[in-house]
Amino acid sequence: MIKLKDLLKEGNSERDAAMVSGVADIVSKVKDKENRKDIANQMMNKFDLEDVEFNKDSFLKLSGINEGVYNPANIKAYYEALCKNEKVTPLPLRFGRVAKGGAALTFNPKTMKPLYISFDVNRMSDPEQAVIHELTHQIKLETEKDAYIGKRDQTAKFKKLENRLFEKYAYSKFSNILWKENRSIDEKLSVAGSAAREIIHSILPKTSFAAGDTDSQKQHQKMIDDLIKTLNKFYEKYNIDKKITL
């Protein structure tokens, strides 16, 4: 069972916790899994834009999304897609036990040439972040002949590239590669408009705020409005004669 506190990063507020939990609850009730994943992806991007602190892995689990993310085939496809977009030659990937951190890049210390990347799906807390981190190591090795081993991957020079890649690819269209599943067109169109309306209505009375905390109420309402817009866009995308209104 995931506790609410597991969603929080250090220093996060209770109002963010309530909002993140509420949004995850809404997303988890969307029946179509492809739509659920896309909505969760957009909401995480929205959290970042609104400076709402949250734990991605816990949010996805609370939203009912964890299928495919740890699938080696999906991780390989995600990594190769990022390499192609960055014009980097993909390295061979190995899946098995990794001593520390869940992912590691192996290189030749004499030639400083990257050899392969290893992933341990049982130890990775966030496959997306792990791929981006190891890709950063790979690019640094190929461009600077520097592995940035140990704590040197926390230096400003390494972080500058890693942050650029994270901002570019995390919670983006590329993320859907990790969540890829074979779905029929019928499943993709199985969106229940009436159920979605009931879910959105239900969260409003469940969220409590301190007396006079109008800022939290406004931010909460804005999140709900954005989620409604997102759901309605999916109805339009699949030509479904539904529209959510409050």
MIGUKE-474070 format. One record per residue (C-alpha): y, x, z; residue in three letters. Coordinates in steps of 0.001 Angstrom, whole numbers, plus 500000, padded with zeros to 6 digits. Each point is the difference from the previous one (the first is absolute). Layout:
N
{pt {Y, X, Z}, "ALA"}
...
***
This chain:
246
{pt {500000, 500000, 500000}, "MET"}
{pt {503443, 501318, 499057}, "ILE"}
{pt {502593, 499646, 502703}, "LYS"}
{pt {503641, 499362, 499250}, "LEU"}
{pt {501015, 503309, 501534}, "LYS"}
{pt {497856, 501801, 497395}, "ASP"}
{pt {502485, 498864, 497363}, "LEU"}
{pt {502841, 501869, 501611}, "LEU"}
{pt {501204, 503525, 499515}, "LYS"}
{pt {501704, 501770, 502845}, "GLU"}
{pt {503405, 498524, 500691}, "GLY"}
{pt {499447, 496703, 498210}, "ASN"}
{pt {501431, 496822, 501519}, "SER"}
{pt {498249, 496830, 501108}, "GLU"}
{pt {501870, 497935, 497441}, "ARG"}
{pt {498661, 502186, 497168}, "ASP"}
{pt {496524, 499604, 501463}, "ALA"}
{pt {500261, 496215, 500010}, "ALA"}
{pt {501315, 499939, 496462}, "MET"}
{pt {497363, 502401, 498604}, "VAL"}
{pt {497219, 498108, 501755}, "SER"}
{pt {501320, 496688, 498702}, "GLY"}
{pt {500240, 501220, 496414}, "VAL"}
{pt {496473, 501459, 500210}, "ALA"}
{pt {498761, 496641, 501260}, "ASP"}
{pt {501583, 498240, 497013}, "ILE"}
{pt {498632, 502492, 497497}, "VAL"}
{pt {496479, 499772, 501442}, "SER"}
{pt {499891, 496281, 499244}, "LYS"}
{pt {500641, 500437, 496259}, "VAL"}
{pt {496591, 499168, 498529}, "LYS"}
{pt {500163, 502006, 496785}, "ASP"}
{pt {499344, 503626, 500983}, "LYS"}
{pt {501832, 501503, 497033}, "GLU"}
{pt {503100, 497994, 500819}, "ASN"}
{pt {499600, 500842, 503685}, "ARG"}
{pt {499958, 503713, 499216}, "LYS"}
{pt {503007, 499826, 497704}, "ASP"}
{pt {501963, 497982, 502564}, "ILE"}
{pt {499103, 502426, 502800}, "ALA"}
{pt {501083, 502882, 497792}, "ASN"}
{pt {503383, 498421, 499317}, "GLN"}
{pt {500506, 499103, 503650}, "MET"}
{pt {499292, 503595, 501101}, "MET"}
{pt {502602, 501166, 497515}, "ASN"}
{pt {502351, 497405, 501477}, "LYS"}
{pt {499286, 501289, 503519}, "PHE"}
{pt {501055, 503470, 498873}, "ASP"}
{pt {503186, 498722, 498410}, "LEU"}
{pt {500836, 498082, 503187}, "GLU"}
{pt {499120, 503007, 502221}, "ASP"}
{pt {497275, 498008, 501740}, "VAL"}
{pt {497561, 502429, 501615}, "GLU"}
{pt {496312, 499186, 499655}, "PHE"}
{pt {496556, 501530, 499627}, "ASN"}
{pt {498814, 499517, 496415}, "LYS"}
{pt {496270, 500174, 500705}, "ASP"}
{pt {500189, 497477, 502842}, "SER"}
{pt {502255, 497685, 497987}, "PHE"}
{pt {497512, 499987, 497113}, "LEU"}
{pt {497106, 499253, 502325}, "LYS"}
{pt {501877, 497170, 501703}, "LEU"}
{pt {500841, 498679, 496535}, "SER"}
{pt {496313, 499937, 499120}, "GLY"}
{pt {500262, 502883, 497563}, "ILE"}
{pt {497687, 502947, 500327}, "ASN"}
{pt {497541, 499570, 497129}, "GLU"}
{pt {500007, 502717, 497378}, "GLY"}
{pt {502545, 502211, 501727}, "VAL"}
{pt {497282, 502390, 501187}, "TYR"}
{pt {497919, 499755, 496826}, "ASN"}
{pt {499590, 503544, 498569}, "PRO"}
{pt {500307, 498664, 496445}, "ALA"}
{pt {503325, 498356, 500844}, "ASN"}
{pt {501302, 503091, 501776}, "ILE"}
{pt {499052, 502125, 496987}, "LYS"}
{pt {501705, 497562, 497606}, "ALA"}
{pt {503132, 499904, 502179}, "TYR"}
{pt {500179, 503798, 500203}, "TYR"}
{pt {499513, 500408, 496241}, "GLU"}
{pt {502676, 497382, 499268}, "ALA"}
{pt {502500, 501894, 502146}, "LEU"}
{pt {499048, 503289, 498336}, "CYS"}
{pt {500502, 498490, 496562}, "LYS"}
{pt {503396, 498630, 500944}, "ASN"}
{pt {501045, 503360, 501473}, "GLU"}
{pt {498538, 501904, 497022}, "LYS"}
{pt {497588, 501853, 502270}, "VAL"}
{pt {496409, 500838, 499060}, "THR"}
{pt {497628, 498202, 502420}, "PRO"}
{pt {497715, 502109, 502138}, "LEU"}
{pt {496339, 499164, 500669}, "PRO"}
{pt {499638, 497712, 503031}, "LEU"}
{pt {497265, 500229, 502605}, "ARG"}
{pt {499132, 497268, 502463}, "PHE"}
{pt {498303, 500931, 503252}, "GLY"}
{pt {500685, 501381, 503428}, "ARG"}
{pt {503372, 501684, 500508}, "VAL"}
{pt {500483, 501928, 503216}, "ALA"}
{pt {503554, 498914, 500733}, "LYS"}
{pt {502369, 497289, 498869}, "GLY"}
{pt {497726, 498250, 497524}, "GLY"}
{pt {501210, 501935, 496950}, "ALA"}
{pt {500371, 503622, 498950}, "ALA"}
{pt {500779, 502093, 496943}, "LEU"}
{pt {497846, 503079, 499358}, "THR"}
{pt {501477, 502946, 498088}, "PHE"}
{pt {499241, 503594, 499074}, "ASN"}
{pt {502016, 502180, 502427}, "PRO"}
{pt {500035, 502912, 497541}, "LYS"}
{pt {501245, 498152, 496937}, "THR"}
{pt {501661, 497156, 501959}, "MET"}
{pt {498412, 497617, 497552}, "LYS"}
{pt {499089, 496513, 501299}, "PRO"}
{pt {496305, 499266, 499555}, "LEU"}
{pt {499256, 496485, 501262}, "TYR"}
{pt {501062, 497334, 502501}, "ILE"}
{pt {497666, 498560, 502632}, "SER"}
{pt {500330, 496535, 501536}, "PHE"}
{pt {498160, 498589, 503005}, "ASP"}
{pt {500275, 496213, 499710}, "VAL"}
{pt {498704, 499600, 503550}, "ASN"}
{pt {502872, 501985, 501486}, "ARG"}
{pt {502967, 499091, 497807}, "MET"}
{pt {502361, 497514, 501630}, "SER"}
{pt {502064, 499584, 496824}, "ASP"}
{pt {498405, 501040, 496667}, "PRO"}
{pt {503296, 499563, 498154}, "GLU"}
{pt {501826, 502422, 502278}, "GLN"}
{pt {497060, 502418, 499913}, "ALA"}
{pt {499998, 500137, 496188}, "VAL"}
{pt {503764, 500535, 499842}, "ILE"}
{pt {499841, 502729, 502647}, "HIS"}
{pt {497246, 501933, 498205}, "GLU"}
{pt {501735, 499545, 496647}, "LEU"}
{pt {503088, 501588, 501570}, "THR"}
{pt {497868, 502998, 501036}, "HIS"}
{pt {498610, 500220, 496466}, "GLN"}
{pt {503418, 499943, 498340}, "ILE"}
{pt {501345, 502606, 502411}, "LYS"}
{pt {497046, 502275, 499293}, "LEU"}
{pt {500389, 499661, 496257}, "GLU"}
{pt {503767, 500424, 499935}, "THR"}
{pt {500636, 502399, 502894}, "GLU"}
{pt {496597, 501604, 500671}, "LYS"}
{pt {500454, 498890, 503597}, "ASP"}
{pt {497384, 497895, 501817}, "ALA"}
{pt {502289, 498993, 502879}, "TYR"}
{pt {497041, 500174, 502362}, "ILE"}
{pt {500086, 499165, 503691}, "GLY"}
{pt {503266, 498627, 501314}, "LYS"}
{pt {501884, 501252, 496947}, "ARG"}
{pt {499347, 496631, 498402}, "ASP"}
{pt {502597, 498686, 502458}, "GLN"}
{pt {502751, 502215, 498632}, "THR"}
{pt {502996, 498471, 498242}, "ALA"}
{pt {499021, 501538, 496669}, "LYS"}
{pt {496544, 498400, 500040}, "PHE"}
{pt {501236, 496708, 501414}, "LYS"}
{pt {502661, 499665, 497329}, "LYS"}
{pt {497355, 499771, 497273}, "LEU"}
{pt {497591, 497949, 502096}, "GLU"}
{pt {502705, 497468, 500867}, "ASN"}
{pt {501024, 499717, 496352}, "ARG"}
{pt {496423, 499260, 498984}, "LEU"}
{pt {499553, 497547, 502877}, "PHE"}
{pt {503168, 498089, 499135}, "GLU"}
{pt {498952, 499909, 496359}, "LYS"}
{pt {496374, 498912, 500389}, "TYR"}
{pt {499406, 498428, 503427}, "ALA"}
{pt {500025, 496167, 499947}, "TYR"}
{pt {500499, 500164, 496220}, "SER"}
{pt {498033, 498648, 497051}, "LYS"}
{pt {497797, 503082, 500334}, "PHE"}
{pt {498865, 498770, 503434}, "SER"}
{pt {498139, 497144, 498324}, "ASN"}
{pt {497564, 502549, 498568}, "ILE"}
{pt {498707, 500616, 503532}, "LEU"}
{pt {499469, 496278, 500510}, "TRP"}
{pt {498417, 499381, 496622}, "LYS"}
{pt {497158, 497522, 499880}, "GLU"}
{pt {498360, 498152, 497137}, "ASN"}
{pt {501328, 496487, 500080}, "ARG"}
{pt {499526, 497090, 497635}, "SER"}
{pt {503024, 498212, 498605}, "ILE"}
{pt {498974, 496907, 501972}, "ASP"}
{pt {500188, 501932, 503258}, "GLU"}
{pt {503405, 501400, 499094}, "LYS"}
{pt {501312, 496491, 499465}, "LEU"}
{pt {498558, 498533, 503211}, "SER"}
{pt {503271, 499789, 501912}, "VAL"}
{pt {500428, 497075, 502388}, "ALA"}
{pt {503642, 498960, 500074}, "GLY"}
{pt {499664, 497430, 502761}, "SER"}
{pt {498179, 502443, 502265}, "ALA"}
{pt {502657, 502657, 499418}, "ALA"}
{pt {502726, 497544, 500956}, "ARG"}
{pt {498165, 499125, 503220}, "GLU"}
{pt {499570, 503665, 500873}, "ILE"}
{pt {503682, 500801, 499526}, "ILE"}
{pt {501009, 496956, 502019}, "HIS"}
{pt {497616, 500974, 502792}, "SER"}
{pt {501503, 503436, 500633}, "ILE"}
{pt {503490, 498701, 500709}, "LEU"}
{pt {499225, 498319, 503348}, "PRO"}
{pt {497575, 502787, 500975}, "LYS"}
{pt {502672, 502701, 500018}, "THR"}
{pt {502154, 500093, 503118}, "SER"}
{pt {503249, 501882, 500486}, "PHE"}
{pt {502131, 500888, 502954}, "ALA"}
{pt {502845, 497616, 500702}, "ALA"}
{pt {502988, 500788, 497809}, "GLY"}
{pt {498071, 502481, 497811}, "ASP"}
{pt {501418, 498665, 496749}, "THR"}
{pt {499502, 503259, 498114}, "ASP"}
{pt {496229, 499846, 500494}, "SER"}
{pt {499932, 496361, 498956}, "GLN"}
{pt {501949, 500741, 496826}, "LYS"}
{pt {497801, 502969, 499134}, "GLN"}
{pt {496877, 497933, 500638}, "HIS"}
{pt {501265, 497162, 497798}, "GLN"}
{pt {500904, 502478, 497254}, "LYS"}
{pt {496422, 501358, 500032}, "MET"}
{pt {498629, 496478, 499694}, "ILE"}
{pt {502345, 499242, 497106}, "ASP"}
{pt {498963, 503177, 498204}, "ASP"}
{pt {496319, 499177, 500487}, "LEU"}
{pt {500504, 496521, 498564}, "ILE"}
{pt {501722, 501480, 496946}, "LYS"}
{pt {497102, 502417, 499540}, "THR"}
{pt {497416, 497209, 500139}, "LEU"}
{pt {501952, 497882, 497540}, "ASN"}
{pt {500166, 502907, 497577}, "LYS"}
{pt {496205, 500126, 499999}, "PHE"}
{pt {499834, 496306, 499206}, "TYR"}
{pt {502250, 500640, 497006}, "GLU"}
{pt {497992, 503064, 498963}, "LYS"}
{pt {496751, 498031, 499795}, "TYR"}
{pt {501625, 496822, 498638}, "ASN"}
{pt {499074, 497989, 503083}, "ILE"}
{pt {501884, 496770, 500510}, "ASP"}
{pt {500850, 500710, 503627}, "LYS"}
{pt {503141, 500915, 501872}, "LYS"}
{pt {500504, 500686, 503708}, "ILE"}
{pt {503114, 498562, 501593}, "THR"}
{pt {501102, 499757, 503613}, "LEU"}
***
